[in-house]
């Protein structure tokens, strides 16, 4: 039997379950599926039929503790994809009445379960769950989920993914997951491990907004492989213009891949869903640690196609209270990324990666690890498409690698005379930057895309300040490298009023600014280049012969 619960709400509405202590009987120890005597669910919300779901219920201020060594345990479980009696056979809710909608999950303390909170909506797009609220709008209604995880569920509950998670939102619209604390320390079978997981089995429709805000996620794991995600949003594989996804003001602190010699990858926040508007703003990602040899680290990733607006602003990938990542493996072959946005958007899409801070990328043992702090693929193909990479800070970084380090990389072509604007302004090194290991190339800004331009396309690179840099040995300094374009037909480039001061470099070649393939009215003016020393060659400004007259 896979349907044991302390409480079940089956097709009922406006029920409140409050102030209970729910515990597994310690005498129940048989976990084999065929003969188990253990409890699957603390509280379960289930459908009475495909047209009668559990709605407008409140699960509040309860303490739930089961036994996570039984991998089919869930603290709070809602599923509109199977009946109340058979969890492995699909019987999707067929209309809005059959969905489990408008339920409130507030102030619960959940411990010793394999999965914390799961909401799984219908696979019929017209009957997905609406308006479920996990955590409310303040810390007073927050849920705390601790001591969870270890492996994927052993049984195939319909719609339940084969990963391990603290909170699952599957086939949900207009849901809120906010102010929750999700933390655990565990070892177990290698599996992708996710603090808060938003996903879809079916492409949603209509106009809706999803919020994952003000949560705290901390996971200490000792798996041999897999991906350790703080927050993951995925499943919208084709762009849904009416979808808005908010992932804001979260604290991702203490993601730890603690088993040496492994391939676990750490990702703070990732979105791969394609939607109309994406906001990943004001998050803090810090105090993460890895002894994984091949996994690497990414602070924030977006690879979803965003039709209208993507904002990845004012995040702290490390801060004064904690490093972004501590890497301590003897040889690290994985890459380290700060913010990635590597998919093109809609035709008029705008992208902003601005006001972010990058601090504390610590690599204990030198290796040829590649670091890219910001990577952005340019967005739309016609006006008013704009890409903004403005006001980012790189604070007192010491990167102990013999590999390449790139501060800002902009990729992707421009369409001829499309009225597209790229801005990369007011970015700066705060205090200093040093790379104490010889080798590789340091690039401050890199754009080499074969973009056609015409006078209607422009690249503005103004008032950036990359000063106080120390390099060692044969490390090459590629500097500010904008060679995007085609001969005599690239975009107009304004590379003006930037400051490059106080560089101490080694024997590798040093270029401060290189500009080529710019269109008419390109200027490289009023830049301050001073205090550059090296034992190798130094070039202050290199203007290529592919620029327009």
N, C-alpha and C positions, 0 to 999 in steps of 0.2 A: 504494500500500500504506500503510495507516494502523496497522500493528501491529508496527513495528520497536521493539525494546528491546535494551538491553544484557543484561538478565536477564529471563526470564519464568518464573513459577511457575504452571503450568496444572493445576489440580486436585490439586496435591500438598500434603502436610501435613508439618509438623515439619522444614521446610527453613530453614537459616540462611544468609544472605548477609551477610558481615561483612568490613570492612576493605578494601574495594575502592575504587579510583579509577575512575570512569566518566566518559568525556568523548566529546562528539561529534567525529567526524572533521572537522577544519577544512576539508578539501577538499569536504565535502558542503555545498552552498550552494543547491540547488534546492528552493524551498519551495512551489511550485505543487502543489496536491493531486494532480493527475493524474500528475505526473511527478516528485514529490519524491524526493530521495535522502537525507532527513534522518531522524533518530531521534525517535520519539514519546515513548518511555518510558525512563527510567533503569532502573527495576524495575517490572514489571507482575505483578499477581496476578490470575489469570483462571480462569474455570470450564472444566473439561473437558466438563461437560454440565450440564444444569439440576439435576442431583442430585449433582454432584461439584464442590464448590468448593475453593478454596485456604484451608486452615485451620491455625492454630497455627504459623505461620511467623514468623521474626524477620529483620528487615532492620535491621542495626545498624552504626554507626560507618563508614558509607560516605561518600565524597565524590562528588557527582553534579553534573556541569556539562554542559548541552547547548547549545542556541542559541535564546534566547527570541524572536528575530526570526521564527522559525517558530512560529506561534501554536498548533500542536498539540503542543507539548512539555509533558511532565509529569515531575517528578522521580520520584515514586513514585505508581503508579496501581493502584487496585484497583476492579474493576467486575464485579458479579454480574448485570448486565442484558443483556450481549451475549456472544457466543461468543468464542473466542480468535482467530478469523479474520475476523469481520465486525463492526465496531464500531458500525455505523449501523443495525442491525436488532435489534429487541428479542427476546431469548430469556431471560426472567427466570428466576432460580433458583426452583424450585418447592417446595422444602422446606428444612429446616435444613441438610441435608447439602450442598445446592447453594450455600449462602451462603459468602461469604469472611469467616469469623469467627475471633476470638481470635488475630489477628495482632498482632505487636509491632513498632513503628517507633521505634527508639531511636538517638539520638546521631548522626544523619546530618547532613551539611552539604550543602545543596542550593543551587545558584546557576545563574543564566543559563537559567532555564526560564520558560515563560509561566505555568504553573500549578505550584505547589509539590508538595503532597501531596493526592491525591484518593481518597476511599473512597466508592464508590457501591454501595448495597445494592439488593436485589431490589425490584421494584415490587409483589410479593406480600407483603402484611402479615405473613403467617405465615412468610416465608422471609427477612426482613431480616437483615442482618449483625448479629452480637452480639459485644460484648466486644473490639472492636479498640482498641488502645492506641497513641496517637501522642504520645510524649513521656515516658511513665512517671510516676513519683511523686517525682522529684528532678531537680535541674539536671544531674546526671551522665548522665541518659538523654534530655536534651532534644535536639530537632532545631533546626537553624538554617537558615532559608530566607531567602535574600537575592537581590537582583537579579532578581526575578521580575516578570512581568506586562507589560502593554502593550496587550492587546486580548483579546476573547473568542476562544475556539478557532474556527478557520475551518471545521472539520468538526463534524458533529452526532454526537458520541459519545453513546450512549444514556445518559440520566440526567445528563449534564453540563450545568449551567445556562449560559445565555448571559451570564455575567459573568466577571470576572477575580478570582482569589483566591490566597491563600497556602496555606490548608488548607481542604479541603472534606470535610464529613461529611454524606452524603446517604443517607437511609433507613438510619440506624444506630441501634442501641439498646445501652444499657449500655456506651457507648464513653467513652474518656477522651482528651481533648486538653489536655495540661498541660505547662507548663515550656518551651514552645517559644518561639523568637525568630523573628518574622516581620517582615522589614523590606525596604524597597525604595525606590528613587527612579526615576521613570520619566515618560515622555511617550508619547502614542500616541493611538489612536482612542478617542473618548469612550465610556466603558462604566462601569457600576457596579463599583466596586472594593472588595473585602472582604478584610480580613486573615484572619479565621477565620470560616467560613461553615457553619452547621449548618442543614440544610433537609430537607424530605420531598417526594417526588412522590406518595406514597400515605399515607393516614392510618394511623399505627401502632396497634397494639393491645397489650393486656396491661399489665404493670407493669414499668417500667424506669426507669433513671436515666442521665442524660447529664451529663458534667462537662467544662467548659471553664475551667480554673483555672491561675493562676500563669503565664500567657503574657505576652510582651511584643510589642506591635504598633506599628510605626512605618512610615508610608507618606508619601512626598513625591511628589505627582503634579501634572501640568500638563495635565489634561484640560479640555475646554471645558464639559463638563456631566456629569451623573450624580451618584451618591451615593457618597461615600467613607465606608465603614463600617470601624471597627476590628473589632468582633465583631458578627455578625448571626445570630440564631436565628429561623427561620420555618418555615412549611410545615404545621404542625398546625392546620388551619383549623377543626376542630370539637374541642371540649374532650375530651382524653383524660385521664381522672381518674388513671390509673395512671402517668402520666408525671411525672418530676421533672427539672427542668433547673437545673443549678448553673453560674453564671458568676461566679466569685469570684477575688479576689486577682490580677486581671490589671492590667498596666500598659499603658495606651494613651497613648503619648507620641509627639508629633510627627506627627499627621495634618495634612498640609499640602496645601491647595488653592492652588497657586502661580501659576495663570494668571489675569491680571487681566481683569476684564470678563466673567467667566464665571458659570455658575449652579450650580456644584458645591456640594452640601450635605455638611457633615461631621456624622457621627453616631458617637459613641464606642462605645456598646453599645446594641443594640436587640434586643428579643424581641417577635415578633408571634405566636408559637405559643401555643396554648391547652392548658394542662396542669393537673395537680393541684396541684403545688407549684413555685414559681419562687423561686430565690435569686440575687440580683444584689448581692453584698456585698463590701466591702473592696477595691474596685477604685480605681485612681488614673487619672484622665484629665487630662492636662496637656500644656503646650507645644504646643498646636495653633494653626495659623495659617491664615488665609484672606484672599485678595484677591478672593474671589468677591463679586459685587455682589448676587446674589439668592438664594444658596444657604442661608445661615444656618448655625446650629450647634445640636446637641442633645447633651448629655452622656450621659444614659441615657434610653432610651425603652422602655416596655412597653405594647403595645396588644393583647396576648393575653388571652383570658378565662381567669382562674385560678380553678379550682374551690374550692380549699381555702385555700392560704396563699401570699401574695406578700410577700417580704422584699427591700427595696431599702435596705440599711442600711450605714452606716459607709463610704460611698464618699467619695472626695475628687475633686470636680470643680474641679481646680486646687488647688495647695498652695504651701507656701513655696518649693519648688524650681522651680515653673513655673506660668504662668497657665493657666486653663482654656482660654481662646481669645483670640487676638489677631486682630482684624478691622481690615483696613487699606484696604478699598475706599473710594472717594470717596463713594459712595451705596449704602447697604445696605438692601435692601427685605425680605430674609429675616428671620425671627424668630430669637431666641436663647432656648434652653430649657436649664435645668439638668437636672431630672429630670421626666419625664412618665410618668404612669400614667393613661391616658385611656379605659380600657375597664372596664365593670362585671365583677365576678367571680361565682362561684357563690352560691347562696342564703345560705350561712353563711360565705362567704369572709372572711378577714381580710387586711388590708394594713398593712404597716409601711414607712414612709419616714422613717427615724430615724437620728440620729447622723451625718448627712452634712455635709460641709463644701463651701462654695462660695466660690471665691477666684480673683481675677484674670480678670475679664471686661473685656477691654481693647478699646475701640473708638477707633481713632486719629483718625478724622474723624467729627465729629458728624453724625448722621442720625436719621430718625424710626424707628429700629429698636425693636421691641417685645421686652422681656425678661420671661420668666416663669421663676423659679428653681425652684419646685416646683408641679406641678399634679397633683392626684389626684382621680379620680372615685371617689365612695364605692362600696363593694363590695356585700356581700350584702344580702338583703332581710329576713332573719329572724335572731334571736339564735342563736348568740353572735357574729354578725358585728361586727367592730371595725376601725376605721381609725385607725392611729396615725401622727401626724406629729409626732414628739417629738425634742427634743435636737439639732436641726439648727443649724449655725453659718453665718453669712454674714460672711465675714472681710474687713474693710477694703476694701469694694467702692467703686470709682469708676466709674460707668456713664455714658458720654459720649453720651447719646441725648436727643433731643427727644421721643421716644415714651414709651409707658407702661412702668413697671417694677412688676412684682408679685412679691413674695417668696413667698407661699403662696396658692394658689388651690385651694379644695375645691369640686368640682362634683357634681351628681347628687342626686336626692331621697331622702328616707327614707320607708319604708312605715309607715303608722299603727300605733302600739303594737307594733312588731316587736321591741323589745328591742335596738335597734342603738345602738352607742356610737361616737362620734367623739372622738378625743383629739388636741389640738394644744397640747402643753405643752413648756415649757423650751427653746423656740427662741430664738435671740438673734443680734443683731448683735455681732460681735467688733471692737473698736477703733472703727470708724466706717463710715458710708455717706454718699456724696455723689453728687449728680446735677448736674454743673456746667452743663448746658444747659437752658434754659427750655423749658417745654412738657410736655404729657402729664400723666399721673396716676401717683403713687406709691401703691401699696396694700400694706400689710403682710400682711394676711390678708383674703381675699375669699371669701365664700360667699353666694350670692344664690339658691340653688336653692329651688324651691317645695316644700319638704318638709312633709308632714304629720308630726305627732309623737305627741302623747299622752305621758303621764308615763313611759312605758317607754323612750322614745328620749331620748338625751342627747348634748350637745356640751360637752366639757370643754376649756376654754382657760385654762390656768393657768401662772403663773410665767414667761411669756415676757418677754423684755427687748429692746426695740427702741429703743435710745438712740443719741445722738451722730449725728444726721442733719442734713445740710446740703442744702437745695434752693435753686434759683435762679429768679428771675422769676416767671412766671405758672404754674409747675408746681403742680398741685393735690395735696394730701396727703389721701388717703382713709382712711389709718390702718387701724385694726382694724375691718373691716366685715363683720358677721355679721347679715344680714337674711334668712337662710334660714328658710322656714316658710310657714305660712298664717295668716290672721288668727285669733287666739285658739285656734290648734290646732297650733302649731309644736313642735319638740322643746324639752326643758328645756335651758337654756343656763347654764353656769357660766363667766363671764368674770371671773376673780378673780386677784388677787395678781400682776398684770402690771406692768411698769415701762416707761414712755415718758418719757424724760428727755432734755433738752438737744437740742432741735430748733431749727435756724435755717432758717426758711422764707422764701419771697419774698412776692409779691403774690397768689398763688393761695390759695383757701380751704383751711383746715386743719381736718380732723376727726380726733380722736384715737381715740375708740371710738364706733361706732354699733352698736346692738343693737335689732332689731325682730323681730316675729313669733315670739317665744319662747313656750314653753308654761308651764304652772304651775311655780312654784318656780324660775324663772329668776332668776339673781342677777348683778349687775355690782358686785362688792365689792372693797375693799381694793387697788385699783389705784393706783399712784403715777404721777401726771401732773405733770411739773414742767419748768421751764426751756424752755417753748415760746414762741418769738418768731416773728412774721410781720407784714408790713405789711397783709396781707389779714385776713379774718375767721378767728377761732379758736373751735372748739367742742370742749370737753373730752370730754363724754359726751353722746351723743344717743340717747335711748330713744324708739323709735317708738310710735305709738298702736295698733299691731297686736299688742302683747304681751298674753298672757293676764293676767287679774286675779290 
